[in-house]
Amino acid sequence: MNWYKTFQKRESIDDFYMKAIKSQDLVTVKRLIDKAANTAGYTLETEHQTIEIFTEFSAGEFGFHMGKLPPGMLGKTMSLRIRLKNPLRLHDLGVWEPDEVLGFLWQKDVIDDEELSNARSELEYGRTQVFSDRLTDENAKKDLIDYKKAYYELSSIVRELIKSKGYDGIIYNNKAEGYEESYIVFDSNQIKSGDLITYDNKGDIIPISLRFDFTNSDIRW
């Protein structure tokens, strides 16, 4: 990324960022983070609640679900920035399995009859020939993470179809949880930490010039 090359200061953006942190000038730190995120395309501020500690998101059935919930509802609230330039607006389907999404795309005239038929055939083949062992109820009970991963991989058929229409994610009114709009991004590198300061594995502050790197799926960078 090269957004910091346009920074009009004598000192480097990283030095300026570090000085603001050391002086506890959080207003300046926030301004710099906002500038970095927005320039890199991570313009949407959102949240995720979890009881786990991780640096890379795992996908749900169809993608990576983001949205605001009442504080403390599902654990610690993570501040996030997501890169979503042209989302497709859909209704809340509740369960975002590929067949459900595909049918709704057809209802909204996003895809035509031929595209619907071809995608359904691909999904059926994938479900019975490629992912059959990983999508059984028995296997889901043994490894829920692998079950969701399998569905995410199978869903690539529908995600790629949506991408071919120029969309990079989904936006919907979250009726299931009853709280504002939610988003589904397709790739983990569309999600970054919105924290003012992030740390590498050694505990060192990550320079702002290395934050919001679209080539890295680690949310800290």
C-alpha positions as semicolon CSV with decimal commas, in nm:
position;residue;x (nm);y (nm);z (nm)
1;M;0,000;0,000;0,000
2;N;0,122;0,355;-0,064
3;W;-0,126;0,594;0,104
4;Y;0,141;0,720;0,345
5;K;0,360;0,844;0,058
6;T;0,129;1,143;0,022
7;F;0,164;1,244;0,386
8;Q;0,273;1,610;0,381
9;K;0,502;1,625;0,684
10;R;0,877;1,648;0,732
11;E;0,878;1,342;0,951
12;S;0,753;1,007;0,833
13;I;0,396;0,900;0,900
14;D;0,523;0,623;1,126
15;D;0,727;0,865;1,339
16;F;0,434;1,104;1,361
17;Y;0,206;0,817;1,463
18;M;0,448;0,692;1,730
19;K;0,495;1,042;1,876
20;A;0,118;1,083;1,901
21;I;0,093;0,751;2,085
22;K;0,375;0,835;2,326
23;S;0,222;1,174;2,404
24;Q;-0,120;1,007;2,444
25;D;-0,264;1,234;2,178
26;L;-0,547;0,997;2,094
27;V;-0,727;1,256;1,881
28;T;-0,431;1,265;1,641
29;V;-0,391;0,887;1,655
30;K;-0,759;0,842;1,564
31;R;-0,728;1,093;1,280
32;L;-0,429;0,907;1,138
33;I;-0,598;0,568;1,168
34;D;-0,912;0,701;0,997
35;K;-0,702;0,846;0,715
36;A;-0,509;0,522;0,669
37;A;-0,821;0,304;0,675
38;N;-1,025;0,523;0,442
39;T;-0,743;0,561;0,192
40;A;-0,697;0,183;0,182
41;G;-1,071;0,136;0,123
42;Y;-1,170;0,021;0,474
43;T;-1,438;0,286;0,508
44;L;-1,707;0,103;0,705
45;E;-1,684;0,096;1,083
46;T;-1,848;-0,205;1,240
47;E;-1,815;-0,452;1,526
48;H;-1,791;-0,819;1,611
49;Q;-1,859;-0,982;1,946
50;T;-1,670;-1,289;2,056
51;I;-1,531;-1,474;2,355
52;E;-1,233;-1,596;2,151
53;I;-0,892;-1,442;2,081
54;F;-0,776;-1,451;1,719
55;T;-0,603;-1,244;1,452
56;E;-0,779;-1,385;1,145
57;F;-1,150;-1,439;1,098
58;S;-1,305;-1,777;1,021
59;A;-1,591;-1,775;0,775
60;G;-1,950;-1,867;0,845
61;E;-2,166;-2,066;0,604
62;F;-2,149;-1,807;0,330
63;G;-1,892;-1,546;0,428
64;F;-1,772;-1,327;0,712
65;H;-2,060;-1,174;0,906
66;M;-2,014;-0,829;1,057
67;G;-2,254;-0,599;1,240
68;K;-2,331;-0,408;1,557
69;L;-2,503;-0,572;1,850
70;P;-2,593;-0,447;2,199
71;P;-2,273;-0,431;2,413
72;G;-2,189;-0,751;2,595
73;M;-2,443;-0,962;2,411
74;L;-2,195;-1,223;2,288
75;G;-1,876;-1,136;2,472
76;K;-1,604;-0,881;2,403
77;T;-1,678;-0,625;2,132
78;M;-1,411;-0,588;1,863
79;S;-1,387;-0,260;1,675
80;L;-1,344;-0,332;1,304
81;R;-1,308;-0,163;0,967
82;I;-1,430;-0,343;0,657
83;R;-1,363;-0,289;0,290
84;L;-1,697;-0,306;0,111
85;K;-1,729;-0,085;-0,193
86;N;-2,034;-0,224;-0,371
87;P;-2,250;-0,453;-0,153
88;L;-2,560;-0,631;-0,277
89;R;-2,865;-0,554;-0,062
90;L;-3,066;-0,861;0,038
91;H;-3,322;-0,952;0,303
92;D;-3,210;-1,131;0,618
93;L;-3,222;-1,496;0,515
94;G;-3,151;-1,621;0,867
95;V;-2,946;-1,919;0,750
96;W;-2,705;-1,811;0,478
97;E;-2,656;-2,139;0,299
98;P;-2,562;-2,120;-0,071
99;D;-2,891;-2,263;-0,199
100;E;-3,090;-2,005;-0,005
101;V;-2,877;-1,718;-0,130
102;L;-2,892;-1,848;-0,486
103;G;-3,271;-1,866;-0,485
104;F;-3,298;-1,513;-0,355
105;L;-3,057;-1,385;-0,620
106;W;-3,290;-1,528;-0,883
107;Q;-3,598;-1,375;-0,718
108;K;-3,432;-1,031;-0,724
109;D;-3,332;-1,074;-1,091
110;V;-2,964;-1,056;-1,007
111;I;-2,917;-1,378;-1,204
112;D;-3,118;-1,530;-1,488
113;D;-3,270;-1,876;-1,534
114;E;-2,961;-2,023;-1,700
115;E;-2,727;-1,895;-1,430
116;L;-2,961;-2,033;-1,164
117;S;-2,970;-2,376;-1,327
118;N;-2,593;-2,394;-1,379
119;A;-2,515;-2,286;-1,024
120;R;-2,763;-2,535;-0,878
121;S;-2,600;-2,816;-1,075
122;E;-2,256;-2,713;-0,949
123;L;-2,380;-2,696;-0,591
124;E;-2,538;-3,039;-0,613
125;Y;-2,220;-3,188;-0,757
126;G;-2,008;-3,023;-0,490
127;R;-2,239;-3,133;-0,209
128;T;-2,253;-3,498;-0,318
129;Q;-1,912;-3,552;-0,474
130;V;-1,670;-3,313;-0,304
131;F;-1,800;-3,215;0,040
132;S;-2,034;-3,503;0,124
133;D;-1,831;-3,636;0,418
134;R;-1,783;-3,287;0,567
135;L;-2,146;-3,181;0,541
136;T;-2,315;-3,468;0,724
137;D;-2,496;-3,396;1,048
138;E;-2,274;-3,642;1,232
139;N;-1,960;-3,470;1,110
140;A;-2,101;-3,127;1,199
141;K;-2,138;-3,239;1,560
142;K;-1,776;-3,354;1,563
143;D;-1,624;-3,043;1,411
144;L;-1,844;-2,735;1,370
145;I;-1,552;-2,528;1,241
146;D;-1,482;-2,775;0,962
147;Y;-1,854;-2,789;0,885
148;K;-1,870;-2,411;0,837
149;K;-1,546;-2,417;0,640
150;A;-1,687;-2,678;0,406
151;Y;-1,999;-2,471;0,349
152;Y;-1,786;-2,162;0,288
153;E;-1,585;-2,351;0,027
154;L;-1,900;-2,487;-0,136
155;S;-2,051;-2,137;-0,134
156;S;-1,768;-2,009;-0,353
157;I;-1,986;-2,108;-0,649
158;V;-2,247;-1,851;-0,549
159;R;-1,999;-1,591;-0,421
160;E;-1,814;-1,591;-0,752
161;L;-2,145;-1,548;-0,930
162;I;-2,222;-1,244;-0,716
163;K;-1,873;-1,106;-0,774
164;S;-1,923;-1,143;-1,151
165;K;-2,210;-0,895;-1,115
166;G;-1,976;-0,637;-0,962
167;Y;-2,059;-0,690;-0,594
168;D;-1,800;-0,748;-0,322
169;G;-2,032;-0,839;-0,034
170;I;-2,384;-0,830;0,105
171;I;-2,571;-0,582;0,324
172;Y;-2,896;-0,668;0,502
173;N;-3,122;-0,550;0,781
174;N;-3,045;-0,785;1,070
175;K;-3,395;-0,894;1,173
176;A;-3,282;-1,221;1,332
177;E;-3,086;-1,038;1,600
178;G;-3,295;-0,725;1,572
179;Y;-3,016;-0,474;1,563
180;E;-2,933;-0,243;1,271
181;E;-2,774;-0,343;0,942
182;S;-2,523;-0,622;0,906
183;Y;-2,272;-0,713;0,640
184;I;-2,127;-1,023;0,481
185;V;-1,786;-0,982;0,322
186;F;-1,653;-1,255;0,103
187;D;-1,283;-1,262;0,192
188;S;-1,103;-1,236;0,526
189;N;-0,868;-0,964;0,401
190;Q;-1,169;-0,732;0,373
191;I;-1,168;-0,711;0,754
192;K;-0,921;-0,512;0,966
193;S;-0,896;-0,412;1,329
194;G;-1,022;-0,063;1,400
195;D;-0,812;-0,036;1,716
196;L;-0,598;0,275;1,740
197;I;-0,297;0,058;1,821
198;T;-0,225;-0,301;1,717
199;Y;0,070;-0,519;1,818
200;D;0,272;-0,786;1,640
201;N;0,353;-1,127;1,788
202;K;0,650;-0,981;1,977
203;G;0,436;-0,718;2,143
204;D;0,571;-0,429;1,935
205;I;0,342;-0,161;1,794
206;I;0,270;-0,219;1,425
207;P;0,366;0,090;1,218
208;I;0,068;0,267;1,070
209;S;0,222;0,242;0,723
210;L;0,182;-0,137;0,747
211;R;-0,180;-0,132;0,866
212;F;-0,481;-0,198;0,640
213;D;-0,286;-0,419;0,402
214;F;-0,537;-0,583;0,165
215;T;-0,288;-0,860;0,081
216;N;-0,278;-0,975;0,445
217;S;-0,567;-1,160;0,611
218;D;-0,433;-1,080;0,960
219;I;-0,664;-0,811;1,101
220;R;-0,378;-0,637;1,281
221;W;-0,192;-0,545;0,963
